[in-house]
Amino acid sequence: MTSPHHRKLKILTLDIGGSEYQLQCRKAQIVNNTDDGETFYTFGNDGNDDSTSFVEAADPSYALDLEFYSDWRSAGISDWLWDHDGEDVDFQLDLNPDIPAEHVIFNGTVNVKSPSPGGEVRTTDVTAATLQCAGKPVKTRP
């Protein structure tokens, strides 16, 4: 039996379309939205009430869920997402890059979706975006 292992996320790197945005980032998470497989049944053929079944797996569905402190300057993440709406771009998310034994890298392609500008009065301006992945991101280690 081993003791529990825990870690607070403090350092990550996030590259979207060839630019790094971790300094504006307050949330970066790959979300598995894949549905459960569907079970199909057939009639039993041995005279019992038992039937046979099989499971058809669902297609993988992943997304890169992001939150940034809004940056509408010409090189800012909010501006970049708006200008690249609908484009497919590569991304790389490195978790725990400062801990060699725990450094894990996720690579994939996402479809950019422009953010919703604006928000509530007297609140910190935050850009949220959920970018759909093309298939399942690939996990590697350095």
NORDA-V573207 format. One record per residue. N is the residue number from 1. RES is the residue in three letters. PHI is phi in radians with two decimals (none if undefined). Layout:
BEGIN
N | RES | PHI
N | RES | PHI
END
This chain:
BEGIN
1 | MET | none
2 | THR | -1.87
3 | SER | -1.35
4 | PRO | -1.14
5 | HIS | -1.99
6 | HIS | -2.46
7 | ARG | -2.72
8 | LYS | -1.53
9 | LEU | -1.28
10 | LYS | -2.22
11 | ILE | -2.29
12 | LEU | -2.59
13 | THR | -2.12
14 | LEU | -2.39
15 | ASP | -1.98
16 | ILE | -2.20
17 | GLY | 1.08
18 | GLY | 1.65
19 | SER | -2.16
20 | GLU | -1.63
21 | TYR | -2.26
22 | GLN | -1.10
23 | LEU | -1.24
24 | GLN | -1.66
25 | CYS | -1.41
26 | ARG | -2.09
27 | LYS | -2.69
28 | ALA | -2.49
29 | GLN | -2.55
30 | ILE | -1.51
31 | VAL | -1.92
32 | ASN | -1.56
33 | ASN | -1.76
34 | THR | -1.15
35 | ASP | -1.21
36 | ASP | -1.18
37 | GLY | -1.14
38 | GLU | -1.76
39 | THR | -1.63
40 | PHE | -2.04
41 | TYR | -2.07
42 | THR | -2.18
43 | PHE | -1.29
44 | GLY | -1.23
45 | ASN | -2.06
46 | ASP | -1.87
47 | GLY | 1.50
48 | ASN | -1.56
49 | ASP | -1.45
50 | ASP | -1.25
51 | SER | -2.06
52 | THR | -1.80
53 | SER | -2.57
54 | PHE | -2.57
55 | VAL | -1.97
56 | GLU | -1.76
57 | ALA | -1.21
58 | ALA | -1.44
59 | ASP | -1.21
60 | PRO | -1.14
61 | SER | -2.45
62 | TYR | -2.21
63 | ALA | -2.48
64 | LEU | -1.81
65 | ASP | -1.68
66 | LEU | -2.25
67 | GLU | -2.38
68 | PHE | -2.26
69 | TYR | -1.26
70 | SER | -0.95
71 | ASP | -2.47
72 | TRP | -1.66
73 | ARG | -1.16
74 | SER | -1.06
75 | ALA | -1.89
76 | GLY | -1.39
77 | ILE | -1.11
78 | SER | -1.10
79 | ASP | -1.09
80 | TRP | -1.10
81 | LEU | -1.05
82 | TRP | -1.08
83 | ASP | -1.25
84 | HIS | -1.93
85 | ASP | -0.91
86 | GLY | 1.52
87 | GLU | -1.47
88 | ASP | -1.65
89 | VAL | -2.35
90 | ASP | -1.40
91 | PHE | -2.39
92 | GLN | -2.48
93 | LEU | -2.07
94 | ASP | -1.83
95 | LEU | -1.78
96 | ASN | 0.90
97 | PRO | -1.15
98 | ASP | -1.55
99 | ILE | -2.13
100 | PRO | -0.88
101 | ALA | -1.28
102 | GLU | -2.08
103 | HIS | -1.17
104 | VAL | -2.31
105 | ILE | -2.12
106 | PHE | -2.05
107 | ASN | -2.13
108 | GLY | -3.09
109 | THR | -2.15
110 | VAL | -2.14
111 | ASN | -1.70
112 | VAL | -1.25
113 | LYS | -2.18
114 | SER | -1.13
115 | PRO | -1.35
116 | SER | -1.72
117 | PRO | -1.25
118 | GLY | 1.65
119 | GLY | 2.95
120 | GLU | -1.44
121 | VAL | -1.11
122 | ARG | 1.00
123 | THR | -2.12
124 | THR | -1.16
125 | ASP | -1.28
126 | VAL | -2.17
127 | THR | -1.79
128 | ALA | -2.01
129 | ALA | -2.58
130 | THR | -2.01
131 | LEU | -1.85
132 | GLN | -1.28
133 | CYS | -1.52
134 | ALA | -1.52
135 | GLY | 1.35
136 | LYS | -1.58
137 | PRO | -1.03
138 | VAL | -1.63
139 | LYS | -1.75
140 | THR | -2.39
141 | ARG | -2.21
142 | PRO | -1.14
END
